[in-house]
């Protein structure tokens, strides 16, 4: 989830989320895992929920695992996650899909600007028995970014069911 909707500074990590139930879920999860308070705010002017974790130690941990601060185009899935057991990889993918994914017309998918991560995700899904398709397209009509866009889509019925079994929807 951090890789998709998070950022870090010296002593805090911040998460940005459109859906309140997702923000609530991650607030409770972070508080449970790290045994620290998470500050929740709804930014009405920008229409998103914000979570802030004030902890130098937790921030240093995230900084060590997620090496890039300019995540959008340069970040990669950390090798510690790619080398982890399937349940850890599935949990990571579930969080990433929470941040960047969508469900529509019996498909599960995501769209980002980072080609390398989309390939890593596609191989990770395949490791979990989930077949996906990868598309690349220009993003010229977007008012926010002119970067190329990459989408992963899972439409095969057995693979969509596998995403549910792996906790990714």
N, C-alpha and C positions, 0 to 999 in steps of 0.2 A: 504494500500500500504506500509506503514511504517513497518508493521509486517513482510512482505515478503522481502522487498528490502531496509530497512532503518537501521540506527544505530545512537546512540547518544553519545556525549562526554559531557564535562562540559558545553560548551557554543555553541554547534552547533549540528545540525542533518544533517546526510548525507544520500542521496539516490543514489542507483546504478541501472542503467537501460541499457539494450541492445538496445532498440528501441527509436529512437530520438523522434518520435511523442508522445510516452508515457511520456518521460522525459519533453517534452514541455508542455503537458497537466498538469502534476503535478506541474511544475514550476509556470504556470499561476494560478492554483488553490491555491497553498500555498501563493502566493503573494496576491491574492484576499482575502482569508480567514483571513490571519494574518496581512495584510497590511505592509509587509516587503519585501525587495529585496531578491531574491534567486540567488546565484552564480551558473552559469552553466559552466561546463567544459566537453569537450570530451577527455577522456583518451585514446589516440590512441594506446599506447603500450599495453593496456589491452582491447581495443575495447569495451568500455562502456562509457555511459554518466553519469556524476556525478552532483548531485544537492546538494548544501550546504546552510543550513539555519543557519545564525549566530544570535542567540538570546537566551540569558540565560533563559528568561521567557518561550519561546516556548519549549526549551529543558526541562525545569523543568516540564512543562505540560505533555510532552510525557513520561518523566521518571515516573511521578505520575500515568499515565494511563497504560503504558506498563511497568510492574514492573521488568521484568527480562532483564538483559543486555546480557545474553547468550541465545538469543531467539530460536535458532535452535531446541533444544530438550526440553527446560524447559518452554517456554512461553505458555501462554493460551490467548484465546480471552478475553479481559477485560470484567468484569461483567457489566460495564456501557454500553457497546455496546450490550451485550446479553439482557439487560433489556430495551433497547431503542425501540422506535416504528419501525415497519417493514421497513420504508423507510431508517432509519439510519442503520439498520442491513444490508439491501440490498446494501447500499453505501459502507459499510465496506467490504462486500463480493466482491463487484465489484473491489475495490482496491486490495484486497488480490489475486483475480484471475488475475488482471493486473500484479501483481508481480510474481505469481507462476503458473498461469494457461496456458492452451493451448486449441486450437480448432483443431480437426482433425476428418475426416470421420463422420461427423454429430454428433460429441460428443464434449462436453465441459468438461474439466477436470483439475486436478492439481495433483502434486506429491511433497510431502515433507517428512521429516524424523521424524516429531512430530506426534505420534499417537493420543495424546489427542486433539490437534487442529483439526486433520482430523475428529474426532468424533464430536467435537463442530461444525465444518462446516457442516457436514452431517445433524445434528439436526437443525441447522440454516436454511439450504436449505429446509428441510422438513417443517419448520415453515412457509416458504414463498411459500409452495405448489410445491416444486421442489424435485422430487424423484432422488436419486443418489445411486451409488454402491461404496463400499469401498473395496480396495484390499490391502493386505500386502504382501511384497515380500522382498527377500534379495537383497542386492545391491553390491554383491561381485565383479561384473564386472566393477564397476565404479572406475576410478582412483582417484576420489576426496573423496569418503566416503565409509566406509564399514558398516555404520548404516543401519538398516532396513528401508525400504521405504514404504510409504503409499500413495495410489492414490485414488482420488475421481473422478468418472466419471458420467456425466449426458448424457444419450443417448436416453431416452424416448422422443419422439417428443414433447409432451405437456410440458414436463419439460424443454426441450431446448428452446422452445418458451417462457416459463415463465422466463428463465434466461435473455432473451432479454427484456422482459417487465419490469423486475426488474433492468435493466441497467447493467447487469453483463457480457455482451459481447460487 
